[in-house]
Amino acid sequence: MSSRTELAEAEEYTMNGGDSTYSYHKNSRFQRAATDVAKATIEKAIMEKLDIRRFSPAPTTFQIADLGCSVGPNTFVAVQNILEAVRRKYVTQGLSSQMPDFLVLFNDHASNDFNTLFASLPPDRQYYAAGVPGSFHGRVFPDASLHVAHSAHALPWLRKLPEELLDANSPAYNKGRVYYISAPSQVLDAYAAQFAKDTAMFLSARGKEVVSGGIMVLLLPGRANGIAHSCVLSDVMFDLLGACLMDMAKEGKTSEALVDSFNAPVYTPSPEEMTAITERNGCFSIETMDLTPFNAKVDGSAAAHACTMHVRAGVEGLIGKHFGSEIVNELFDRFFEKAKESSDRISSAFLHGCQLVVVLKRK
Ligand SMILES: C[S@@+](CC[C@H](N)C(=O)[O-])C[C@H]1O[C@@H](n2cnc3c(N)ncnc32)[C@H](O)[C@@H]1O
């Protein structure tokens, strides 16, 4: 086992567990759309980039990891896509006789609802399954043990918030806001720097865990180079959430001090940023980095409802912990109304929306 210093301390922001109305299980259609869009890229990457002949000795167990898997069902779709592509690759390369067993390692924070995940594992799966708890910003798997690593919509979650956001003497003090939209540039810079640091830790850990010739696929909400964060769908949603919280503070339904001390722990990078971080790290070559259109267009009140459920499934726990669970229902009722009022902004963000699909290969 690697030394404990390689295990990363991280805040745990897990999605709503279970399978009730506000669960992630029932409210992750945007992420599912992204997984479907990435399917072709993943197949191509496995057919063209995964170097199975370089694995020596030939593995009897082929290990696939999904980092930040949450509770399903998207993770099952993603790993099935990977597994089918790998099986096809063995067959087309004339290696059917060496077809390995498959072990899928589902990683997330220890506080993730792994019970829901395991209870809904596909009964007809062609793989062994195991859960691996722990922050992916540090080591979670043994040296050179992964042949394909995958992570969808998890890297934008920061390991921790930059301290200067709460420092009244810092130019990055984020008073009266909960996010970087409409904030001074120093706030955005602090978020970007934290994302770069966290992603570098993620890449260093995977650099030790992915075998040479293995690949890693990363999916995350993306921002085209040069496009303002205020036009990006996931950023718009957090901006609206912040506006609702501030309205509630003005009406005395929560305190301004609580708003000032809360910041949403997510960041949306551009391809330029991801390229710079990956090249600085040096463990992986960048095989492809595509911005693909968002494939989940909905309009008007349906969009407002979908956005409300999406955000609630992701941050209800975090909001309840910071502000108290008694404000949650009213907050998301207000969010729904605000999202309806902002339907032009949301529609345009859907239109410009995109996700980043990054294929890396372990050198
Ligand atoms: C939006 S969900 C994505 C779930 C799934 N990959 C999908 O596409 O539907 C993000 C997940 O990443 C997990 N996550 C965030 N930071 C993490 C970390 N440092 N280590 C492990 N998991 C993390 C969260 O707990 C959450 O389950």
PDBQT file of the ligand as one rigid body, heavy atoms in Angstrom, charges set to zero:
ROOT
HETATM    1  C1  LIG A 401     -22.163  14.852 -10.790  1.00  0.00    +0.000 C 
HETATM    2  S1  LIG A 401     -21.704  13.345 -10.065  1.00  0.00    +0.000 S 
HETATM    3  C2  LIG A 401     -21.265  12.381 -11.485  1.00  0.00    +0.000 C 
HETATM    4  C3  LIG A 401     -21.625  10.941 -11.330  1.00  0.00    +0.000 C 
HETATM    5  C4  LIG A 401     -21.422  10.056 -12.547  1.00  0.00    +0.000 C 
HETATM    6  N1  LIG A 401     -20.035  10.004 -12.926  1.00  0.00    +0.000 N 
HETATM    7  C5  LIG A 401     -22.288  10.493 -13.711  1.00  0.00    +0.000 C 
HETATM    8  O1  LIG A 401     -21.745  10.870 -14.758  1.00  0.00    +0.000 OA
HETATM    9  O2  LIG A 401     -23.511  10.468 -13.560  1.00  0.00    +0.000 OA
HETATM   10  C6  LIG A 401     -20.096  13.699  -9.368  1.00  0.00    +0.000 C 
HETATM   11  C7  LIG A 401     -19.594  12.603  -8.453  1.00  0.00    +0.000 C 
HETATM   12  O3  LIG A 401     -18.198  12.827  -8.221  1.00  0.00    +0.000 OA
HETATM   13  C8  LIG A 401     -17.926  12.507  -6.876  1.00  0.00    +0.000 C 
HETATM   14  N2  LIG A 401     -16.689  13.180  -6.464  1.00  0.00    +0.000 N 
HETATM   15  C9  LIG A 401     -16.442  14.490  -6.427  1.00  0.00    +0.000 A 
HETATM   16  N3  LIG A 401     -15.205  14.723  -5.951  1.00  0.00    +0.000 NA
HETATM   17  C10 LIG A 401     -14.664  13.499  -5.704  1.00  0.00    +0.000 A 
HETATM   18  C11 LIG A 401     -13.408  13.074  -5.204  1.00  0.00    +0.000 A 
HETATM   19  N4  LIG A 401     -12.475  13.963  -4.855  1.00  0.00    +0.000 N 
HETATM   20  N5  LIG A 401     -13.168  11.751  -5.084  1.00  0.00    +0.000 NA
HETATM   21  C12 LIG A 401     -14.122  10.837  -5.429  1.00  0.00    +0.000 A 
HETATM   22  N6  LIG A 401     -15.341  11.193  -5.909  1.00  0.00    +0.000 NA
HETATM   23  C13 LIG A 401     -15.605  12.505  -6.036  1.00  0.00    +0.000 A 
HETATM   24  C14 LIG A 401     -19.158  13.018  -6.130  1.00  0.00    +0.000 C 
HETATM   25  O4  LIG A 401     -19.252  12.437  -4.852  1.00  0.00    +0.000 OA
HETATM   26  C15 LIG A 401     -20.258  12.608  -7.085  1.00  0.00    +0.000 C 
HETATM   27  O5  LIG A 401     -20.745  11.333  -6.786  1.00  0.00    +0.000 OA
ENDROOT
TORSDOF 0
